[in-house]
Amino acid sequence: MCFSLDWLKAILIWAIIIVAIIGILQLVIPYVIRRLGVAMGEGWAVIVGALRIVLWAVITIVVVIVCFELITCLISLPAAFHR
């Protein structure tokens, strides 16, 4: 079944993991770029900003996919009750 407690638990665990990875990447990316020996100028700030945009774009795409999967599951749910 789509909306079982185990499924909800797994989704919540994955959400926590994704948020933690985002936080770590936002801390690590500027630190690594500074450690490369290159001064953080305007160009590097643009690169870090672009990486953050790509990261959030991937996350929103995953959220849209999950939402459509939930809608599909919800639409197919009444058919399961008629069996």
Backbone hydrogen bonds, N-H to C=O, Kabsch-Sander energy under -0.5 kcal/mol:
donor,donor_aa,acceptor,acceptor_aa,energy
4,S,1,M,-0.7
8,L,4,S,-2.1
9,K,5,L,-2.5
10,A,6,D,-2.2
11,I,7,W,-2.3
12,L,8,L,-2.3
13,I,9,K,-2.2
14,W,10,A,-2.4
15,A,11,I,-2.3
16,I,12,L,-2.1
17,I,13,I,-2.3
18,I,14,W,-2.5
19,V,15,A,-2.3
20,A,16,I,-2.2
21,I,17,I,-2.4
22,I,18,I,-2.4
23,G,19,V,-2.2
24,I,20,A,-2.4
25,L,21,I,-2.7
26,Q,22,I,-2.4
27,L,23,G,-1.3
28,V,24,I,-2.8
29,I,25,L,-2.6
31,Y,27,L,-1.0
32,V,28,V,-3.1
33,I,29,I,-2.2
34,R,30,P,-2.2
35,R,31,Y,-2.0
36,L,32,V,-0.9
36,L,33,I,-0.6
37,G,34,R,-1.2
38,V,33,I,-0.7
41,G,39,A,-1.5
45,A,41,G,-1.8
46,V,42,E,-1.8
47,I,43,G,-1.8
48,V,44,W,-2.6
49,G,45,A,-2.2
50,A,46,V,-2.5
51,L,47,I,-2.4
52,R,48,V,-2.1
53,I,49,G,-2.2
54,V,50,A,-2.4
55,L,51,L,-2.3
56,W,52,R,-2.5
57,A,53,I,-2.3
58,V,54,V,-2.3
59,I,55,L,-1.9
60,T,56,W,-2.5
61,I,57,A,-2.1
62,V,58,V,-2.1
63,V,59,I,-2.3
64,V,60,T,-2.4
65,I,61,I,-2.2
66,V,62,V,-2.5
67,C,63,V,-2.6
68,F,64,V,-2.4
69,E,65,I,-2.1
70,L,66,V,-2.3
71,I,67,C,-2.4
72,T,68,F,-2.4
73,C,69,E,-2.3
74,L,70,L,-2.6
75,I,71,I,-2.4
76,S,72,T,-2.0
77,L,73,C,-0.9
80,A,76,S,-0.9
80,A,77,L,-0.9
81,F,77,L,-0.9
82,H,78,P,-0.8
82,H,79,A,-0.5
83,R,80,A,-0.8
